[in-house]
Amino acid sequence: MNLLSPFKKGFHLSKNDEAKIVEAIAQAEKATSGEIRVHIDNEIPTDVFAVAAKKFIDLEMHHTKDRNGVLFYIAPTNKKFAIVADEGINKVVPDNFWDEIKEQISADFKNNKFLKGITQGIISTGVYLKKFFPLAEDDTNELSNEISR
């Protein structure tokens, strides 16, 4: 399932905030073979989900061994975010799998708690994906944990 959600006010992350996001990705990926990325786009896309889905492909997130990549796409200018998951995830998780994470992020964003929303969404994703994609002994980090723009 792929979700799109709006948020209210302005959006700003410091370099320290970005480092905390990268650390949250590393921490989440310690529990699962799933691969998580964050992309922030300050342009104003007309269809945020379509742009997020294209960015998922551009970042080659569909090339993971188990097709278990997740992209948190954030478009602060038009105050929306999308969660895009690869087909390996979508085949095994229930239809409402992303609802709780989406609601958690939305609530934090609406309260101007952007860092908390992103990092908690990432950590929750790792916990939930562990059930379907546990970390294997020979697992390697297939995708960069760095934030893309």
C-alpha angles and dihedrals in degrees: 000000000000121000137200121195136173127227131193128231135030124304131223133164124187123215087258090053090051090052089053090053091051089049091050089053091051091048093048092049090056087073100044144029086231116115120226129195136174123212123187117197119188093186117098107249114192094214107033095186093051090049091047092051090050091048089052088059094041089055088050091235090148090067097075116122094245097030088241104136124136124197123198102201114192123191104184096176093064092029099239139119135193134200113212120189128187124246095259089064096040091054095059109030124082119258093255094048096117098039097091093046092047092050092047093051092044092052093050093045091050088054092050091251096131098154092048092048094051098042095044090046090053094047091047090050090055092049093048095044091051088074092058101026109028118189111268123214091244095044117138129193100257098182135040117264091211120113112252126211 
